Amino acid sequence: MDCIDCEVGRSTFKLPEACPFGTWGINDKIGCTAHTVCGRSTGEPRVVAGDLIGGSTTAFTTGSAAGLATSFTGRISRQTVAGNSTTDTVCGIGCVLNVSFAASVTEDCAAVTVPVCGFANSSGLVRRASVAATVFTDNSCADCTGSTFAASITQDCIAHTVCGKTAIGGVVSRQISAGNVTTDTVCGDCCTTCH
């Protein structure tokens, strides 16, 4: 319990109260956290009166629906259980496999794309393998391999730059950082004795 005005000799105590609307926790003295706001699921492009706003129990009304329509594009909340003063909101509606995806329950389900994968090497004969979408990730393409890279999944894999040496006849590479599957090798500036 909290002592009210103890510094002036009073001894009135205030009991902890429940977390206020829109938050949850043990009580307002231990600490309250805002309810999770669920993303929107795959749905029809319209707003239905009575559709719940994710993370609260507020429903659309005739007056408010028009203002929210463009923000939510008519998709229903992924919320399955509304939060209260002691429990968080539950976002239990998943995206639809091969139709939509979202990395977390607080994100809106987005439509999957169909990328045209780049070629696996400069020969231009074999494309990078496709990687199927999940409910958390979009369709993608396999990473480059064998000391090659591409900045995006639709670009062709090309060989990493091989840096020269810091001195003629030397053995120390001018490489500053190694390349990876999306970036090229970085080489340091040359000098008069480099080759």
Wavefront OBJ file of the C-alpha trace (Angstrom):
o trace
v 0.000 0.000 0.000
v 1.132 3.573 -0.655
v 1.213 6.108 2.149
v -0.527 9.369 1.209
v 0.996 12.588 2.598
v 3.196 10.704 5.072
v 5.657 13.607 5.021
v 3.099 15.821 6.802
v 2.252 13.274 9.451
v -0.752 11.633 7.835
v -1.081 7.858 7.714
v -3.741 7.333 5.069
v -2.941 4.395 2.765
v -4.166 3.757 -0.745
v -4.663 0.190 -1.950
v -3.280 -0.746 -5.405
v -5.889 -0.526 -8.131
v -6.488 -2.568 -11.268
v -4.695 -1.444 -14.411
v -6.709 1.135 -16.379
v -8.529 0.355 -19.629
v -6.217 -0.483 -22.502
v -3.476 -1.814 -20.200
v -2.794 -4.968 -18.210
v -0.649 -6.149 -15.293
v -0.811 -7.217 -11.650
v -1.967 -3.770 -10.514
v -1.288 -0.101 -11.131
v 1.520 -0.030 -8.558
v 3.497 -3.001 -9.858
v 3.241 -1.679 -13.412
v 0.777 -1.776 -16.285
v 1.598 -2.489 -19.925
v -0.423 -1.433 -22.965
v -2.413 -4.217 -24.604
v -0.863 -5.706 -27.732
v -2.482 -4.289 -30.867
v -3.047 -7.165 -33.259
v -2.445 -6.832 -36.982
v -5.174 -7.308 -39.545
v -5.909 -10.647 -41.182
v -6.585 -11.455 -44.827
v -10.133 -10.371 -45.573
v -12.618 -8.605 -47.772
v -11.865 -5.003 -48.810
v -14.623 -3.480 -46.711
v -15.435 -2.478 -43.121
v -18.218 -4.315 -41.329
v -20.076 -2.561 -38.523
v -19.207 -4.262 -35.230
v -15.769 -5.419 -36.368
v -13.395 -5.228 -33.390
v -10.357 -2.979 -33.406
v -7.262 -5.017 -32.551
v -6.034 -4.627 -28.985
v -9.279 -3.275 -27.528
v -12.951 -4.051 -27.218
v -14.071 -0.946 -29.095
v -16.363 -1.799 -32.012
v -16.905 0.074 -35.255
v -20.070 2.157 -35.274
v -21.911 3.840 -38.089
v -20.194 7.093 -37.264
v -16.625 5.803 -36.879
v -16.482 3.118 -39.560
v -16.082 5.561 -42.432
v -13.082 7.206 -40.808
v -11.348 3.882 -40.109
v -12.092 2.218 -43.439
v -9.056 3.562 -45.267
v -6.719 2.675 -42.382
v -7.816 -0.918 -41.956
v -8.909 -1.599 -45.565
v -11.737 -3.751 -44.263
v -9.646 -6.624 -42.962
v -10.662 -8.065 -39.586
v -8.406 -7.988 -36.559
v -6.256 -11.039 -35.815
v -7.454 -10.743 -32.228
v -9.139 -13.819 -30.725
v -9.336 -12.806 -27.060
v -9.611 -9.218 -25.863
v -7.220 -8.113 -23.145
v -8.411 -7.060 -19.701
v -6.791 -5.509 -16.636
v -4.752 -8.651 -15.842
v -4.145 -10.342 -19.214
v -2.844 -9.215 -22.583
v -4.737 -9.397 -25.865
v -4.407 -12.701 -27.718
v -3.777 -12.447 -31.458
v -4.691 -15.964 -32.538
v -5.721 -15.562 -36.177
v -2.907 -16.514 -38.519
v -2.279 -15.484 -42.100
v -3.320 -17.867 -44.885
v -0.526 -20.081 -46.219
v 0.405 -19.273 -49.840
v -1.983 -16.313 -49.751
v -0.643 -13.923 -47.131
v 2.126 -13.574 -44.530
v 3.289 -11.431 -41.611
v 6.452 -11.671 -39.539
v 4.594 -11.062 -36.257
v 1.036 -11.038 -34.899
v 1.149 -7.251 -34.626
v 1.655 -6.852 -38.386
v -1.058 -6.927 -41.055
v -1.099 -10.002 -43.265
v 0.325 -8.967 -46.651
v -0.271 -10.696 -49.968
v 2.480 -13.056 -51.067
v 4.450 -12.118 -54.168
v 5.838 -14.260 -56.985
v 9.432 -13.105 -57.564
v 11.425 -13.984 -60.670
v 14.655 -15.296 -59.171
v 17.973 -14.130 -60.578
v 20.454 -16.527 -62.155
v 22.745 -18.583 -59.910
v 25.867 -17.348 -61.724
v 27.038 -15.197 -64.619
v 26.418 -17.959 -67.161
v 22.723 -17.115 -67.116
v 21.700 -20.754 -67.524
v 20.283 -21.740 -64.124
v 18.044 -19.574 -61.982
v 18.345 -19.460 -58.202
v 15.998 -21.972 -56.568
v 12.635 -20.728 -55.290
v 11.912 -20.760 -51.558
v 8.239 -21.288 -50.729
v 6.335 -18.792 -48.600
v 5.216 -19.540 -45.046
v 2.618 -17.721 -42.951
v 5.537 -15.627 -41.610
v 7.594 -15.019 -44.768
v 7.020 -14.172 -48.437
v 8.100 -16.317 -51.373
v 11.831 -15.891 -51.873
v 14.893 -17.256 -53.672
v 17.871 -19.281 -52.518
v 21.000 -17.439 -51.415
v 23.975 -17.153 -53.739
v 26.701 -19.735 -53.180
v 30.347 -20.370 -54.074
v 31.862 -16.904 -53.384
v 29.115 -15.069 -55.262
v 26.583 -12.435 -54.181
v 23.509 -10.488 -55.241
v 21.953 -7.501 -53.506
v 18.398 -8.749 -54.081
v 16.691 -12.061 -54.839
v 15.873 -10.981 -58.386
v 19.463 -10.111 -59.288
v 21.991 -12.551 -60.753
v 24.746 -13.893 -58.497
v 28.160 -12.515 -59.434
v 31.635 -13.361 -58.111
v 33.082 -11.484 -55.146
v 35.896 -9.081 -55.931
v 39.371 -10.498 -55.198
v 41.468 -7.765 -53.605
v 45.067 -7.162 -54.552
v 48.034 -7.119 -52.147
v 49.276 -4.193 -50.090
v 52.707 -4.367 -51.760
v 54.247 -5.764 -54.926
v 55.156 -9.354 -54.235
v 53.463 -9.128 -50.832
v 51.160 -11.595 -49.170
v 48.887 -9.243 -47.220
v 45.518 -8.685 -48.907
v 43.985 -5.221 -49.210
v 40.671 -6.725 -48.132
v 38.910 -4.686 -45.442
v 35.794 -6.807 -45.095
v 34.723 -10.099 -46.606
v 31.778 -10.321 -48.936
v 28.651 -12.289 -48.063
v 25.592 -13.502 -49.963
v 24.269 -9.943 -50.472
v 27.373 -7.741 -50.519
v 30.707 -7.680 -52.343
v 34.159 -7.803 -50.769
v 35.518 -4.392 -49.751
v 39.139 -3.600 -50.626
v 41.270 -0.813 -49.119
v 42.699 2.091 -51.101
v 45.851 1.438 -53.067
v 49.270 2.929 -52.597
v 52.321 3.423 -54.815
v 53.644 -0.048 -54.063
v 50.362 -1.910 -54.424
v 49.440 -4.066 -57.397
l 1 2 3 4 5 6 7 8 9 10 11 12 13 14 15 16 17 18 19 20 21 22 23 24 25 26 27 28 29 30 31 32 33 34 35 36 37 38 39 40 41 42 43 44 45 46 47 48 49 50 51 52 53 54 55 56 57 58 59 60 61 62 63 64 65 66 67 68 69 70 71 72 73 74 75 76 77 78 79 80 81 82 83 84 85 86 87 88 89 90 91 92 93 94 95 96 97 98 99 100 101 102 103 104 105 106 107 108 109 110 111 112 113 114 115 116 117 118 119 120 121 122 123 124 125 126 127 128 129 130 131 132 133 134 135 136 137 138 139 140 141 142 143 144 145 146 147 148 149 150 151 152 153 154 155 156 157 158 159 160 161 162 163 164 165 166 167 168 169 170 171 172 173 174 175 176 177 178 179 180 181 182 183 184 185 186 187 188 189 190 191 192 193 194 195
